[in-house]
Amino acid sequence: MSDEQPKRPDTKLVHGGRRKEWLRNMVNVPVSRTSTVLFDSVEDMHKAYPPRDGQPSYGRHGTWTQWSLAEALNDLEPGAAGTRLYPSGSAAVSVALLSVLRPGDELLMVDSAYAPTRSFCDRDLKQLGVQTTYYDPLSTPDQVGALITDKTRAVFLESPGSLTFEVQDVPGICAIAKGRGVSTLLDNTWATPFFFQAIGKGIDLSIVACTKYISGHSDAMMGSVTAAPSHWEKLTRTGRGLGQYVSPDDAYLVARGLRTLGVRLRQHELSAVKIAHWLKDQPQVGPILHPAFHESAGHDFWQRDFQGSTGLFSFALRGGTKEARDRLIDSLELFGIGYSWGGFESLAVPADTDQLRTASKRDFGGPLVRLHVGLEDPDDLIADLERALAAYPA
Ligand SMILES: Cc1ncc(COP(=O)(O)O)c(C=O)c1O
């Protein structure tokens, strides 16, 4: 997009990455599939290396279909140097971590990280000689700073955290890390850069599982990492070294989702807030773990730093067993049971953290349910929950 006139986020979603030379009079950037790129001469072929975005060189380095999506995502993050795409959100997490860590380094990882992110640290990074220390998501910047040693190279944040939705003091932690020469990485999948612009808040590498809201239709897997200028070269080098690539077909699908991200997120937000307020008044329900609620940990940071909330939150049941909670979920008719979230459809899953957390055990007074509130009528979803809760033996 041209820099001549500042654009607001909704306008960026519609116009981002739609360069005239890529569109060729179409509304959408075409899906260009290729492995080989043909050149007019050997000299031209040599000139295409090292690969640059916007200059076709070889299929793995992308065509306008992938560059356009990456540019549109990047437009949402003022101050960013660039965005790279990966075949899944987890691939994006791994490449981002590998781009800043070497054997002998230490990593500070938030205890509320997405479970496969933890597994990557505990198994793969450990094997590479990187030691991970977990920190409580409710740590103050000074408490995180106190864990930084001479060997610490990176602090990883996920805000809000998986399953329990603690919002972190991202700018505060980034300021401390920057002062000590430590890189900061954030899993920004929940808010997306539409509701939280991470690079402007001090993050060096902002990761989004585009599988969720960016794609929005539960039909594609993808991840992205947006880099601050200081981290763009290393991110690019690591991804290329590992042969990371997304297909133009998937890039097209995800770009199609991106165009409607704003309207979808606002509807997810409205419906989720309505349902969470209704849940709060139910006798079988305990704490609501939703960043827009005062009682939710880190709510003040959410209010200070975010432009909205989305459709994913958890609630605690008041007493009862995990088995009874599972039966409650089984009895829901409009909420599907399955991994992932961010699509048009509602989902409900158990949210057990007791086997996952090592630095922050919290008791919510009963088992947790995580809801993804989709684009159905929220009153129908409430009726479904009401029927299921009526049978809950709290
Ligand atoms: C917070 C978060 N980050 C990353 C991922 C990984 O994304 P993907 O499933 O595309 O690998 C997920 C998936 O559920 C997630 O919830």
The ligand as an SDF file (V2000), in Angstrom:
LIG
                    3D

 16 16  0  0  0  0  0  0  0  0999 V2000
   -2.4600  -19.6660   20.5230 C   0  0  0  0  0  0  0  0  0  0  0  0
   -2.0940  -20.5960   19.4070 C   0  0  0  0  0  0  0  0  0  0  0  0
   -0.9190  -20.4500   18.8180 N   0  0  0  0  0  0  0  0  0  0  0  0
   -0.5100  -21.2660   17.8150 C   0  0  0  0  0  0  0  0  0  0  0  0
   -1.3380  -22.2830   17.3670 C   0  0  0  0  0  0  0  0  0  0  0  0
   -0.8390  -23.2060   16.2830 C   0  0  0  0  0  0  0  0  0  0  0  0
   -1.4730  -22.9860   15.0660 O   0  0  0  0  0  0  0  0  0  0  0  0
   -1.5760  -24.1510   13.9910 P   0  0  0  0  0  0  0  0  0  0  0  0
   -2.6760  -25.0650   14.4530 O   0  0  0  0  0  0  0  0  0  0  0  0
   -1.8680  -23.4340   12.7240 O   0  0  0  0  0  0  0  0  0  0  0  0
   -0.2650  -24.8530   13.9490 O   0  0  0  0  0  0  0  0  0  0  0  0
   -2.5970  -22.4780   17.9540 C   0  0  0  0  0  0  0  0  0  0  0  0
   -3.4900  -23.5660   17.5060 C   0  0  0  0  0  0  0  0  0  0  0  0
   -4.4850  -23.8850   18.1290 O   0  0  0  0  0  0  0  0  0  0  0  0
   -2.9710  -21.6070   19.0140 C   0  0  0  0  0  0  0  0  0  0  0  0
   -4.1540  -21.7640   19.6480 O   0  0  0  0  0  0  0  0  0  0  0  0
  1  2  1  0
  2  3  1  0
  2 15  2  0
  3  4  2  0
  4  5  1  0
  5  6  1  0
  5 12  2  0
  6  7  1  0
  7  8  1  0
  8  9  2  0
  8 10  1  0
  8 11  1  0
 12 13  1  0
 12 15  1  0
 13 14  2  0
 15 16  1  0
M  END
$$$$
